[in-house]
């Protein structure tokens, strides 16, 4: 119960903190902060979807950034045909994410552990190399979006505040969705499968179908992050969906305390914040970031410090 | 004649050159306690795995309520009403005793597909009732890994019970339990047989001969005798193959 309270307090503080950014930026006269916070929230959204399968479900996917890519390239594909309506793009991006997760997950989940990691990586690499040779969308060089998406014809995302609050809303909704799932009997069964899948099967629960559902939900929602990211950067290239990005997402979801969901958001804030800060001072900022990530992960995931168990 | 609830027909299974089941035909009647005894390495645990679906036989069939379930996966057999506990206690160690029970209850009733909402009252009621039966009600909130060995074994038994099984398959339920716990569990098993059939492997001969309605003796993958306890006691093959050897050891 105490842990549950702590989680709600942390979540409330996190979202209030994020909501304060535009006002803070205006007060400080640092307008770039709004775009920076938007970027953080977009990756936080992706990290939340990964934390659900990784932290709650124990499925280490080394190809999760590909779902960001699916969302981003959906925006680009529609841009080729001058379609910018979010109500068209978003459902299709989500469906594409779900479909890709269903196809690859149904195969990858036949295995587990290191094999699962390798298969998710392999599928992600296939799509990655597909995009590098997709000349209509710029191939290796990437694709510049002619314009941002619109909502019901209104160009609400053109303004950085509009994109900020849209990203904020999607992050909040995803947080609520995955937090609810994590506490449901579905989430409980996923955690149990992670701990002792043979026992769950003895009790009548099919590992494959349960984990596949989790994977599909996670991939579908992660595609939303891609749609938002494409709009934020106005530019999509294969390098932004490379497997290193998947690694970054793993760090974000692990350092915040696996399976806590809110921890993935804090992880994204910490990771991208450090990246921004350190990269000002040195080229090899990952050399510093790596050890910090390891120390935080060890501390947060040790039983004494852990606040991830649910009451 | 009562139809057996669980039946194996001419099961064969080999691991390489080692036969673990050779022509094993066994039947378990509703509301009987059927004990499987035999020396170590006789193939008892493998037979339970063949029955539960963790091993697939090379030849022969497994029937459950007269239906051929030989090719069915573990999960389907579980949902049909076959509950099992393992030789090495298998529970969710990081979860509380109550959470373990709720997981077992939900897994058996298809609940994992509920995406929203918290633990339901019927789940908690069923969980607490089963915990009470095995005498663990006061430890409901304790983390499973913090329970004693005997308590963990009783928790696993309770998890099997909460699924309302038709057949309970127990691999050495008394292994490593204290004399008090042994007494409590054997007494519990006796009361359970009005609810479900029980097939168990056990090395505690006093317990086996006091609770079993029928005993099957397995040696080197073969059932060499099957019948009521008195008959098994009197069987010279059994004495030679198994009981005799133990008595010799005790007398030595």
Interface residues (C-beta under 8 A of the other chain):
Chain A: X180 X181 X183 X184 X185 X186 X188 X189 X191 X192 X195 X196 X198 X199 X200 X201 X202 X203 X204 X205 X206 X210 X309
Chain B: X52 X73 X74 X75 X76 X78 X79 X83 X84 X86 X90 X91 X92 X93 X94 X95 X99 X102 X103 X104 X106 X107 X108 X111 X112 X113 X114 X115 X116 X117 X118 X119 X159 X163
